[in-house]
């Protein structure tokens, strides 16, 4: 059944809660630079995530672990300058919040002050609750992230589906309920069984955003480079490619190279 959409001129954390209450799905995409963020924002995506996935798609690292707080602030500030409608959420990178709640607060404050972002995202549940508390007490909105948490990849040892076993599924539900009680405004669930994700979405009043978590949640998030087909090696089941920019771009650049080599570019109309 289609749901009438409210025309939000500016998305806030309250907007997302309202969307869930009204049964309107939430759209979320990553962006890491001004030009891409402007296109995403003008396409009326609700939430832009400045993800630590920039470590992979922008810097070429194998994992999200190497990206620094300074680098995240750089990417986030570039995105914020482009955005007029979307809510901008910024990942706090690995090593900037796990060990010390005071450090977590300092990291979150730096992101908010130096980038102009609207909220931060942290991975984990019970183990990071003190960090979440401190950040929320400072008035900074927090989005949670459970299931497959890429910053813990060396703990898991694999990117396979999480919470398939009852014990891990029970912990995920407990962590989700905890994050809601603490005051998080939304939670991302990554690569978990669809039935479990739907169960969490029903139990919680805050929005649940899925990536590889089925359609029974309140919204979806993808990495923009994957959606546009700029990456060709990464092909998980949950990914729908809406374009094939990789081949389109290589063909266009190849044509440019050919025209330059043959002296066809620039022609007389392209000169002063």
Beta strands, then each sheet from edge to edge (+ up, - down):
strand 1: 26-30
strand 2: 47-50
strand 3: 87-91
strand 4: 119-121
strand 5: 142-147
strand 6: 186-190
strand 7: 207-211
strand 8: 219-222
sheet 1: 1+ 2+ 3+ 4+ 5+ 6+ 7+ 8+ 1+
end
